[in-house]
Amino acid sequence: MNSLKSHFLKLNKRQRRGILFLSLLIILLQLGYYFVDFKSKELEVVSTDQEHFFNIKIDSIKQVTLNNKQPKIYPFNPNFLTDFRASKLGMSVVEIDRLFAFRKKGKYVNSAKEFQKVTKISDSLLKEMKPFFKFPEWVTNPKKRKFTPFNNNKNQRNNSNSKSIKIADINTVTANELQQVNGIGQTLSARIIKYRTKLGGFYFKDQLNEVYGLSPEVIEKINKQFQILTKPKIKKVNINEASFKQILHLPYINYELTKKILDYRDEFAEFQSLNELKKIEGFPIDKYDRIILYLSIN
């Protein structure tokens, strides 16, 4: 410290003033660095605008990504709605169960209004779901009947012809013969034949009600021309020996009922009578007479 002081005193007056001025200038610059804002207001405004612009772009990209992740909804027949799809569309468990209970009776909804009546969904939810409903063409575009003026002579001839109509066997009728009935086309005739094959033949007259798409009016016309003249020979399955797969493939029996039947058999060793099926919890009593057509106990 003394050395620096001695060197400073050896300087002339002009040199000492220069050093003091330089020291003062350095101090002022340091103070200016800490207390003066050197940022440009114009640059700050531009930076804020750019930040806002980029935020909008980021939000837009996020929305597009989110939309792409949303599952695409394709047109569907609401009669065959699954638990998963119904929940994704916003239906509650109670609303879904109402539809399943309705379908379990062998009935079908044929319009959006009827769907709402059965499920009791809200108007807002129906508005969202309705554009995706896809009903069969025969429901959305029914064939209009042509008006024919009354002709007494022609009516008498028709009455005489109706008396001579020959009743055919519904269990042997072909698809082409079914198409002769007013109201039945290729689709419905093929569906009747397919269902008859699945059953092994119609055993009860009202089994036609189980064919999807057949209206009561058309069924009445079918019954006027076709009846069960020969009972089908149905191959029965021994309920005490049948495998899970064998029972599951039988008409009117689904996966849950198959499981319950086998659980009952395991618990009691075997069925002594087919009437024991009625003791199984959840067994469809209304289908008992149909189910036992395919089962035996020996």
LOLO-263719 format. One record per residue: residue in three letters; x, y, z of N, C-alpha, C, CB in turn. Coordinates in steps of 0.1 Angstrom, whole numbers, padded with zeros to 4 digits, always signed. Atoms other than C-alpha are relative to their C-alpha. Glycine has a CB too. Layout:
ALAXYZXYZXYZXYZ...
***
This chain:
MET+0008-0012+0000+0000+0000+0000+0009+0013+0000-0009+0000+0012ASN-0009-0011+0000+0028+0024+0009+0008+0002-0013+0010-0002+0012SER-0007-0001+0013+0046+0015-0023-0008+0006-0011+0004-0015-0004LEU+0009-0006+0010+0016+0024-0044-0002+0015+0003-0014-0007+0000LYS+0002-0014-0004+0012+0057-0025+0013+0008-0004-0002+0001+0015SER-0012-0007+0004+0049+0065-0031+0001+0002-0015+0012-0007+0005HIS+0000-0001+0015+0046+0058-0068-0010+0011-0005-0004-0013-0007PHE+0010-0010+0004+0015+0080-0070+0005+0014+0003-0013-0003+0008LEU-0006-0013-0003+0033+0109-0053+0011+0004-0009+0004+0000+0015LYS-0010-0003+0009+0061+0106-0077-0005+0006-0014+0009-0012-0003LEU+0006-0005+0013+0037+0114-0106-0002+0015+0001-0013-0007-0003ASN+0003-0014+0000+0033+0149-0117-0015+0003+0001+0006+0007-0013LYS+0014-0004-0003+0001+0169-0112-0009-0004-0011-0001+0015+0002ARG+0008+0004+0012-0012+0162-0147-0003-0015+0000+0006+0004-0013GLN+0002+0014+0000-0007+0125-0144-0010-0005+0011+0013-0008+0001ARG+0009+0004-0011-0024+0123-0110-0015+0003-0003+0004+0007+0013ARG+0014-0003+0004-0055+0141-0124-0005-0010-0010+0000+0015-0006GLY+0004+0010+0010-0056+0117-0153-0005-0013+0006+0011-0003-0010ILE+0003+0013-0006-0056+0087-0130-0013+0002+0008+0011-0004+0010LEU+0012-0002-0007-0083+0102-0108-0012+0001-0009+0001+0013+0008PHE+0011-0001+0010-0105+0111-0138-0004-0014-0005+0004+0009-0012LEU+0003+0014+0006-0101+0075-0152-0007-0008+0011+0013-0006-0004SER+0006+0007-0010-0110+0061-0118-0015+0004+0002+0007+0002+0014LEU+0014-0005-0001-0141+0083-0116-0009-0005-0011+0000+0015+0001LEU+0007+0004+0012-0151+0073-0151-0004-0015+0002+0008+0002-0013ILE+0002+0014-0002-0148+0036-0142-0012-0002+0010+0012-0008+0005ILE+0011+0001-0010-0170+0041-0111-0014+0004-0006+0003+0009+0012LEU+0013-0004+0007-0197+0059-0132-0005-0010-0009+0002+0014-0007LEU+0004+0011+0010-0197+0032-0158-0006-0012+0008+0011-0005-0008GLN+0005+0011-0008-0202+0005-0131-0014+0004+0006+0010-0002+0012LEU+0013-0004-0005-0231+0025-0115-0010+0000-0011+0001+0014+0006GLY+0010+0000+0012-0247+0029-0150-0004-0014-0004+0007+0007-0011TYR+0003+0014+0003-0245-0008-0156-0010-0006+0009+0013-0009+0001TYR+0010+0006-0009-0265-0016-0125-0013+0008+0001+0006+0000+0014PHE+0013-0008-0002-0291+0012-0126-0007+0004-0013+0004+0012+0008VAL+0006-0004+0013-0297+0019-0163-0005-0012-0007+0010+0009-0008ASP+0006+0011+0008-0321-0004-0183+0004+0003-0015-0015-0001+0002PHE-0005-0002+0014-0304-0008-0217-0009-0008-0010+0014-0005-0001LYS+0008+0007+0009-0332-0030-0232-0009+0009-0008-0010-0010+0008SER+0008-0008+0009-0350-0017-0262-0015-0003+0001+0004-0003-0015LYS+0015+0003-0001-0388-0013-0258-0006-0006-0012-0007+0013+0004GLU+0005+0005+0013-0393-0020-0294+0002-0015-0001+0007+0008-0012LEU-0004+0014+0000-0375-0053-0291-0009-0008+0009+0015-0002+0003GLU+0009+0007-0009-0396-0062-0261-0014-0002-0005+0000+0008+0013VAL+0013+0001+0006-0428-0056-0279+0000-0011-0011-0005+0013-0006VAL-0001+0010+0011-0417-0077-0309+0001-0014+0006+0012+0003-0009SER-0002+0013-0007-0406-0105-0285-0014-0005+0005+0010+0001+0011THR+0013+0004-0006-0441-0105-0268-0009-0005-0011-0006+0011+0007ASP+0009+0004+0011-0459-0107-0302+0004-0014-0005+0001+0010-0011GLN-0005+0012+0005-0437-0135-0313-0004-0012+0009+0015+0000-0002GLU+0003+0010-0010-0443-0154-0281-0015-0004-0001+0003+0005+0014HIS+0015+0002+0001-0481-0150-0285-0003-0009-0012-0007+0013+0000PHE+0002+0007+0013-0479-0162-0321+0004-0015+0001+0009+0006-0011PHE-0004+0014-0001-0459-0193-0312-0009-0008+0010+0015+0000+0006ASN+0009+0007-0009-0482-0201-0283-0013-0005-0007-0004+0009+0012ILE+0012+0004+0008-0512-0201-0307+0003-0012-0009-0004+0012-0009LYS-0004+0011+0009-0493-0224-0331+0001-0013+0008+0013+0003-0007ILE-0002+0012-0008-0484-0248-0303-0014-0006+0004+0008+0003+0013ASP+0014+0005-0004-0521-0249-0291-0007-0007-0011-0008+0012+0005SER+0006+0006+0011-0532-0256-0326+0005-0014-0003+0003+0009-0013ILE-0006+0013+0002-0507-0285-0330-0005-0010+0010+0015+0001+0000LYS+0005+0009-0011-0518-0299-0296-0015-0005-0003+0000+0007+0013GLN+0014+0004+0003-0555-0298-0307-0001-0010-0012-0008+0013-0004VAL-0001+0009+0011-0547-0315-0340+0004-0014+0004+0009+0005-0011THR-0005+0013-0005-0528-0342-0322-0011-0007+0008+0012+0002+0009LEU+0011+0006-0008-0557-0347-0297-0011-0005-0009-0005+0011+0009ASN+0010+0004+0009-0582-0349-0325+0003-0013-0007-0004+0010-0011ASN-0005+0012+0007-0561-0376-0343-0001-0012+0010+0014+0002-0005LYS+0001+0011-0009-0561-0396-0311-0014-0005+0003+0007+0004+0014GLN+0014+0004-0003-0599-0396-0308-0004-0011-0010-0009+0012-0002PRO+0004+0011+0008-0613-0429-0321-0011+0005-0010-0006-0011+0008LYS+0010-0004+0010-0632-0424-0354-0012-0009+0001+0006-0002-0014ILE+0013+0007-0002-0669-0433-0352-0005-0003-0014-0010+0008+0008TYR+0005+0004+0012-0682-0453-0381-0015-0003+0001+0007-0013-0006PRO+0014+0003+0000-0719-0458-0390-0003-0014+0006-0007+0001-0013PHE+0003+0013-0006-0735-0487-0370-0015-0002+0002+0008-0001+0014ASN+0014+0004-0003-0768-0505-0364-0001+0000+0016-0004-0014-0006PRO+0001-0001-0015-0778-0495-0328-0006-0012+0007-0009+0012+0004ASN+0005+0013-0006-0795-0529-0323+0011-0009+0004-0009-0007-0010PHE-0012+0008-0004-0760-0544-0321+0011+0007+0007+0005-0007-0013LEU-0009-0009-0008-0744-0518-0299+0007-0008+0011-0007+0012+0006THR-0007+0007-0010-0717-0532-0276+0002+0009+0012+0014-0005-0005ASP-0003-0008-0012-0709-0522-0240+0010+0010-0002+0004-0009+0011PHE-0012-0009+0002-0676-0507-0251-0004+0012-0008+0011-0008-0006ARG+0003-0011+0009-0689-0486-0280-0011+0009+0007-0006-0006-0013ALA+0010-0008-0006-0720-0475-0260+0006+0010+0010-0011-0009+0006SER-0007-0008-0011-0698-0462-0231+0008+0011-0007+0008-0009+0009LYS-0008-0010+0007-0675-0444-0256-0009+0011-0006+0008-0007-0011LEU+0009-0010+0006-0705-0427-0271-0007+0009+0011-0011-0007-0008GLY+0005-0008-0011-0715-0414-0236-0013-0006+0007-0004+0013-0005MET+0012+0007-0007-0743-0439-0226+0004-0005+0013-0006-0011-0009SER-0002+0005-0013-0747-0448-0190-0003-0015+0000-0009+0007+0010VAL+0003+0014-0001-0748-0484-0178-0014-0004+0000+0007-0006+0013VAL+0015+0003-0001-0785-0482-0170-0006+0001-0014-0006+0011+0009GLU+0005-0002+0013-0792-0469-0205+0003-0012-0009+0005+0013-0006ILE-0005+0012+0008-0772-0497-0221-0008-0012+0004+0015-0002+0002ASP+0008+0012-0004-0790-0523-0200-0014+0000-0005+0000-0001+0016ARG+0014-0001+0005-0824-0510-0211+0000-0005-0014-0005+0015+0000LEU+0000+0004+0014-0814-0516-0247+0002-0016-0001+0012+0006-0008PHE-0003+0014+0000-0800-0551-0239-0013-0008+0004+0012-0004+0009ALA+0012+0006-0005-0832-0560-0220-0011+0000-0012-0006+0007+0012PHE+0010-0001+0011-0853-0549-0250+0004-0010-0011+0000+0015-0006ARG-0004+0009+0011-0832-0569-0275-0001-0014+0005+0015+0003-0003LYS+0001+0013-0005-0833-0599-0252-0014-0006-0003+0003-0001+0015LYS+0013+0005+0003-0870-0601-0259-0002-0003-0015-0010+0011+0004GLY+0001+0002+0014-0862-0605-0296-0006+0011-0008-0009-0012-0003LYS+0005-0012+0007-0873-0570-0305+0012+0009-0005-0008+0009+0010TYR-0010-0008+0007-0855-0544-0326-0005+0015-0001+0004-0005-0014VAL+0003-0014+0002-0854-0506-0327+0002+0003-0015+0008+0010+0009ASN-0001-0003+0014-0861-0492-0362+0001+0014-0003-0012-0006-0007SER-0002-0014+0002-0856-0455-0357+0007+0006+0012-0014+0007-0002ALA-0007-0007-0010-0836-0430-0337-0010+0004+0012+0006+0013-0005LYS+0010-0004-0010-0868-0419-0319-0004-0013+0009-0013+0005-0007GLU+0003+0012-0008-0876-0455-0309+0012-0004+0009-0003-0012-0010PHE-0012+0002-0008-0840-0459-0297+0000+0008+0013+0013+0003-0008GLN+0001-0008-0012-0844-0430-0274-0011-0004+0010-0002+0015-0004LYS+0012+0005-0008-0878-0443-0262+0004-0012+0009-0012-0003-0009VAL-0004+0012-0007-0862-0476-0252+0011+0002+0010+0005-0011-0010THR-0012-0002-0009-0829-0464-0237-0002+0012+0009+0012+0003-0008LYS+0003-0012-0008-0843-0430-0223+0013+0009+0000-0004-0004+0014ILE-0012-0009+0000-0811-0412-0234-0005+0015-0002+0010-0004-0011SER+0004-0014+0001-0812-0374-0234+0000+0005-0014+0010+0009+0008ASP+0001-0005+0013-0820-0353-0264+0014+0004-0006-0009+0013-0001SER-0013-0004+0004-0785-0339-0265+0009-0012-0005+0007+0008+0011LEU-0008+0012+0004-0769-0374-0266-0005-0006-0013+0000-0010+0012LEU+0006+0006+0012-0794-0386-0292+0005+0008-0012-0015+0000+0001LYS-0004-0008+0010-0784-0356-0313+0014-0003-0005-0001+0015+0004GLU-0014+0004+0003-0747-0367-0312+0001-0013-0006+0008+0001+0013MET-0001+0014+0005-0754-0404-0319-0008-0002-0013-0006-0009+0011LYS+0009+0002+0011-0782-0400-0345+0007-0001-0014-0010+0010+0000PRO-0006+0001+0013-0759-0392-0375+0008-0013-0003+0010+0012-0001PHE-0007+0012+0002-0741-0425-0370-0008-0012+0000+0011-0002+0011PHE+0009+0011+0001-0772-0447-0369-0001-0005-0014-0014+0004+0006LYS+0001+0006+0013-0774-0471-0398-0010-0012+0001+0014-0004-0006PHE+0010+0011-0001-0806-0491-0401+0000-0007-0014-0014+0006+0003PRO+0001+0008+0013-0813-0518-0428-0008+0008-0010-0006-0013+0002GLU+0006-0008+0010-0824-0504-0461-0016-0002+0000+0005-0004-0014TRP+0014+0003+0000-0858-0521-0458-0008+0008+0010-0003-0015+0002VAL+0006-0008-0010-0864-0500-0427+0000+0015-0004+0008-0001+0013THR-0001-0015+0004-0852-0466-0441-0008+0002-0013+0014+0004-0001ASN+0007-0002+0013-0867-0471-0476-0010-0012-0002+0010+0000-0011PRO+0010+0011+0002-0898-0494-0473-0006+0002-0013-0010+0000+0011LYS+0007-0001+0013-0914-0503-0506-0014+0004+0002+0000-0014-0007LYS+0014-0005-0001-0946-0484-0511-0009-0008-0008+0000+0015-0005ARG+0010+0008+0007-0977-0503-0520-0007+0008-0010-0010-0006+0010LYS+0007-0007+0011-0993-0494-0553-0015-0001+0003+0004-0006-0013PHE+0014+0000-0002-1029-0484-0550-0007-0005-0012-0005+0015+0003THR+0008+0006+0011-1052-0505-0571-0015+0002+0003+0003-0015-0001PRO+0014-0003-0002-1088-0494-0576-0008-0013+0002-0006+0007-0013PHE+0008+0012-0003-1114-0518-0563-0007-0005-0012-0010+0003+0012ASN+0007+0006+0011-1127-0542-0588-0007-0013+0005+0010-0004-0012ASN+0008+0011-0006-1155-0565-0576+0002-0013-0007-0015+0004+0000ASN-0002+0012+0008-1150-0590-0604+0013-0006+0003-0002+0002-0015LYS-0014+0005-0003-1113-0592-0598+0001-0005+0014+0010+0011-0002ASN+0000+0004-0014-1119-0594-0560-0006-0014+0001-0007+0010+0008GLN+0006+0013-0001-1141-0624-0565+0009-0011-0006-0013+0000-0008ARG-0009+0010+0006-1115-0641-0587+0011-0003+0010+0006+0005-0013ASN-0011+0001-0009-1088-0634-0561-0005-0009+0012+0004+0013+0006ASN+0006+0008-0011-1111-0649-0534+0000-0015-0003-0013+0004+0004SER+0000+0014+0004-1115-0681-0554+0013-0005-0001-0008-0001-0014ASN-0014+0005+0001-1078-0683-0561+0006-0002+0014+0009+0010-0007SER-0006+0002-0013-1070-0678-0524-0004-0013+0007-0004+0012+0009LYS+0005+0013-0006-1091-0708-0515+0008-0012-0006-0014-0002-0004SER-0007+0011+0006-1069-0729-0538+0015+0001+0002-0003-0001-0015ILE-0014-0001-0003-1036-0718-0524+0005-0012+0008+0003+0013+0009LYS-0005+0012-0006-1015-0748-0515+0010+0004+0010+0007-0009-0011ILE-0009-0003-0011-0997-0747-0482+0012-0008-0001-0007-0003+0014ALA-0013+0007+0002-0960-0756-0484+0007-0001+0014+0009+0008-0010ASP-0007+0002-0013-0936-0767-0456+0011+0010+0001+0006-0014+0000ILE-0010-0010-0003-0916-0739-0441+0014-0006+0002-0004+0008+0012ASN-0013+0006-0003-0888-0764-0433+0006-0005-0013-0002-0011+0010THR-0006+0004+0013-0883-0773-0470-0001+0011-0011-0007-0013-0005VAL+0001-0010+0009-0891-0741-0487+0013+0006-0004-0010+0011+0005THR-0013-0006+0005-0864-0724-0509-0001+0015+0001+0003-0005-0014ALA+0000-0015+0000-0853-0688-0509-0008+0006-0011+0015+0005-0001ASN+0008-0005+0011-0869-0683-0543-0015+0000+0003+0004-0007-0013GLU+0014+0002-0004-0902-0696-0530-0004+0010+0010-0003-0014+0005LEU+0003-0010-0011-0901-0673-0500-0001+0014-0006+0011+0000+0010GLN+0000-0013+0006-0895-0643-0523-0013+0002-0008+0011+0001-0010GLN+0013-0002+0006-0930-0649-0538-0009+0007+0010-0005-0013-0004VAL+0008-0007-0010-0944-0635-0506+0003+0015+0000+0003-0005+0015ASN-0002-0014+0001-0950-0598-0508+0007+0006+0013-0014+0007-0002GLY-0007-0005-0011-0925-0580-0486+0013-0007+0003-0008+0000+0012ILE-0012+0008-0002-0897-0606-0488+0008+0001-0013-0003-0014+0004GLY-0009+0000+0011-0867-0600-0510+0011-0009+0002+0006+0014-0002GLN-0012+0009-0001-0833-0616-0514+0006-0001+0014+0011+0004-0010THR-0006-0001-0013-0820-0604-0481-0008-0007+0011+0002+0015+0004LEU+0008+0006-0010-0849-0615-0459-0002-0015-0003-0014+0006+0000SER+0001+0015+0003-0853-0649-0477+0012-0007+0004-0003-0002-0015ALA-0013+0006-0004-0816-0656-0472+0001-0001+0015+0012+0008-0006ARG-0001-0001-0014-0819-0646-0436-0009-0011+0007-0004+0014+0005ILE+0010+0011-0005-0849-0670-0430+0007-0013-0001-0013+0001-0007ILE-0007+0013+0003-0830-0699-0446+0012-0002+0009+0004-0001-0015LYS-0012+0001-0009-0799-0692-0426-0004-0003+0014+0008+0013-0001TYR+0005+0002-0014-0818-0690-0393-0006-0014+0001-0010+0010+0004ARG+0005+0013+0000-0836-0722-0402+0011-0011+0001-0009-0003-0012THR-0012+0009+0000-0803-0739-0408+0006+0000+0014+0010+0003-0010LYS-0006-0001-0013-0789-0727-0375-0009-0007+0011+0001+0015+0005LEU+0009+0007-0009-0820-0741-0356+0000-0015-0003-0013+0006+0000GLY+0002+0014+0004-0819-0773-0375-0014-0003-0005+0003-0010+0012GLY+0014+0000+0005-0854-0765-0387-0009+0007+0010-0004-0015-0002PHE+0010-0006-0009-0884-0746-0373-0008-0010+0007-0009+0010-0008TYR+0008+0009-0008-0901-0764-0345-0013+0006+0005+0008-0006+0012PHE+0011-0008-0004-0924-0737-0333-0004+0011-0010+0003+0007+0014LYS+0004-0010+0010-0945-0714-0354+0005+0014+0002-0016+0000+0000ASP-0004-0013-0004-0935-0683-0335+0015+0002-0001-0004+0003+0014GLN-0014-0002+0002-0898-0689-0342+0004+0010-0011+0007-0013-0002LEU-0002-0010+0011-0902-0667-0373+0002+0014+0006-0012-0001-0010ASN-0001-0013-0006-0905-0638-0349+0014+0003+0004-0009+0001+0013GLU-0014-0002-0004-0868-0643-0340+0009+0003-0012+0005-0013+0006VAL-0008-0004+0011-0857-0636-0375+0001+0015-0001-0005-0006-0014TYR-0001-0014+0000-0843-0601-0376-0005+0006-0013+0015+0004+0002GLY+0005-0007+0012-0862-0578-0400-0013-0004-0004+0010-0002-0011LEU+0013+0005+0004-0894-0597-0403-0011+0008+0008-0002-0015+0002SER+0011-0007-0007-0924-0575-0394-0012-0009+0002-0004+0013-0009PRO+0012+0009-0002-0956-0590-0380-0009-0002-0012-0008+0006+0011GLU+0008+0001+0012-0974-0582-0413+0006-0010-0009-0001+0014-0006VAL-0006+0009+0009-0949-0601-0433-0001-0015+0005+0015+0003-0003ILE+0001+0014-0006-0949-0631-0409-0014-0005-0002+0003+0001+0015GLU+0014+0004+0002-0987-0632-0412-0001-0005-0014-0009+0011+0003LYS+0001+0005+0014-0983-0635-0450+0007-0013-0002+0006+0011-0009ILE-0008+0012+0001-0957-0662-0446-0008-0012+0005+0013+0001+0007ASN+0008+0010-0007-0980-0682-0423-0012-0004-0009-0004+0004+0013LYS+0011+0003+0008-1007-0681-0449+0004-0010-0011-0006+0013-0006GLN-0005+0009+0011-0985-0699-0475+0009-0011+0005+0007+0009-0010PHE-0010+0010-0005-0960-0718-0453-0003-0004+0014+0014+0005-0002GLN+0002+0005-0014-0965-0739-0422+0010-0011+0003-0014-0004+0002ILE-0009+0011-0004-0945-0765-0402-0008-0013-0003+0004+0001+0015LEU+0007+0013+0003-0958-0797-0419+0008-0012+0005-0002-0001-0015THR-0008+0011-0006-0929-0819-0407+0009+0006+0010+0008-0007-0012LYS-0008-0004-0011-0912-0815-0374+0015-0004-0003-0004-0006+0013PRO-0014+0003+0003-0874-0813-0378+0006-0011+0010+0009+0013+0001LYS-0007+0010-0009-0852-0842-0365+0013+0007+0005+0003-0013-0009ILE-0011-0008-0006-0829-0823-0342+0009-0010+0008-0005+0011+0010LYS-0010+0009-0007-0797-0841-0330+0002+0006+0014+0013-0001-0008LYS-0001-0005-0014-0796-0838-0292+0014-0002+0005-0010-0007+0009VAL-0013+0001-0006-0765-0833-0271-0002-0005+0015+0008+0013+0000ASN+0001+0005-0014-0760-0852-0238+0005+0011+0009+0007-0014+0002ILE-0004-0011-0009-0759-0824-0212+0010-0005+0011-0012+0006+0006ASN-0009+0005-0010-0740-0847-0188+0014-0003-0005-0006-0012+0007GLU-0013+0004+0006-0712-0855-0212+0005+0011-0010-0002-0013-0008ALA-0004-0010+0010-0711-0825-0236+0011+0010+0005-0012+0009-0004SER-0011-0009-0004-0680-0802-0236-0006+0014+0000+0012-0001-0010PHE+0004-0014+0000-0682-0764-0231-0003+0005-0014+0012+0008+0006LYS+0002-0004+0014-0678-0759-0269-0013-0005-0006+0012-0004-0008GLN+0012+0006+0006-0706-0783-0278-0013+0007+0005+0000-0015+0004ILE+0012-0007-0005-0731-0766-0255-0001+0014-0005+0001+0000+0016LEU+0000-0014+0005-0720-0731-0265-0005+0001-0014+0014+0005+0001HIS+0004+0000+0014-0727-0739-0302-0015-0002-0002+0007-0010-0008LEU+0015+0003+0001-0764-0748-0294-0007+0013-0001-0005-0008+0012PRO+0008-0013+0000-0791-0722-0303-0005+0004+0013-0012-0003-0010TYR+0006-0006-0012-0804-0699-0276+0010-0001+0012-0012-0007+0003ILE-0009+0001-0011-0773-0706-0254+0012+0008-0003+0004-0015+0003ASN-0012-0009+0001-0746-0679-0249+0011-0005+0009-0004+0014+0002TYR-0011+0004-0008-0713-0680-0232-0003-0001+0015+0012+0010-0002GLU+0003+0000-0015-0726-0670-0197-0009-0012+0004-0007+0013+0003LEU+0009+0011-0003-0754-0696-0198+0008-0013+0000-0012+0000-0009THR-0008+0012+0001-0729-0723-0209+0008-0002+0013+0009+0000-0012LYS-0008+0001-0012-0707-0715-0180-0008-0004+0012+0007+0014+0003LYS+0009+0004-0011-0736-0717-0155-0005-0014-0001-0012+0010+0000ILE+0005+0014+0001-0748-0750-0169+0011-0010+0005-0004-0003-0015LEU-0012+0009-0004-0713-0766-0165+0003+0002+0015+0012+0004-0009ASP-0002-0002-0015-0709-0750-0130-0010-0009+0008-0001+0015+0004TYR+0010+0008-0007-0742-0766-0120+0003-0015-0001-0014+0003-0006ARG-0003+0015+0002-0732-0800-0135+0012-0004+0009+0004-0002-0014ASP-0012+0004-0009-0698-0799-0116-0004+0000+0014+0011+0011-0002GLU+0004-0001-0014-0716-0790-0084-0008-0013+0004-0007+0012+0003PHE+0009+0011-0004-0742-0818-0085+0003-0013-0008-0014+0004-0004ALA-0005+0012+0007-0722-0844-0106-0007-0002-0013-0003-0012+0009GLU+0007+0001+0012-0749-0846-0132-0014+0005+0001+0000-0015-0005PHE+0014-0003+0000-0784-0836-0143-0008-0012+0001-0003+0009-0013GLN+0009+0011+0000-0811-0860-0133-0012+0002-0009-0005-0002+0015SER+0011-0004+0009-0837-0841-0153+0003+0013-0006-0013+0000+0008LEU-0003-0013+0006-0836-0813-0178-0008+0011+0007-0005-0001-0015ASN+0008-0009-0008-0862-0796-0156+0009+0008+0010-0011-0006+0007GLU-0009-0006-0009-0832-0788-0133+0006+0013-0006+0011-0010+0004LEU-0005-0012+0006-0821-0762-0158-0007+0013+0006-0002+0000-0015LYS+0007-0012-0005-0848-0739-0144+0005+0004+0014-0015-0004+0002LYS-0005-0003-0013-0830-0740-0110+0013+0009-0002+0004-0012+0008ILE-0013-0007+0002-0799-0723-0126-0004+0015+0001+0006-0003-0013GLU+0002-0014-0002-0798-0686-0116+0002+0007-0014+0009+0006+0011GLY-0002-0007+0013-0804-0664-0147-0004-0008-0012+0014+0005-0001PHE+0004+0008+0012-0817-0692-0169-0013+0006-0006-0003-0015+0005PRO+0011-0006+0007-0841-0678-0195-0012-0010-0001+0004+0004-0015ILE+0011+0009+0000-0873-0696-0186-0009+0000-0012-0009+0003+0012ASP+0008-0002+0012-0891-0682-0217+0006-0008-0011-0002+0014-0003LYS-0006+0007+0011-0866-0701-0238+0002-0015+0003+0014+0006-0004TYR-0002+0014-0004-0868-0734-0219-0005-0010-0010-0007-0002+0013ASP+0005+0010+0009-0890-0752-0244+0008-0001-0013-0014+0003-0003ARG-0009+0001+0012-0866-0743-0272+0013-0006+0003+0002+0015-0005ILE-0013+0005-0003-0834-0751-0254+0001-0015+0002+0005+0007+0013ILE+0000+0014-0003-0844-0786-0243-0002-0008-0013-0011-0004+0009LEU+0000+0008+0013-0849-0795-0280+0013-0005-0004-0006+0010-0011TYR-0013+0003+0004-0812-0797-0283+0008-0008+0011+0008+0012-0003LEU-0007+0007-0011-0804-0815-0250-0007-0013+0004+0001+0010+0012SER+0005+0013-0006-0808-0849-0234+0008-0003+0012+0000-0012-0010ILE-0007+0004-0012-0797-0865-0201+0006-0014-0001-0008+0001+0012ASN-0006+0014+0002-0786-0899-0216+0003-0002-0015-0010-0011+0005
***
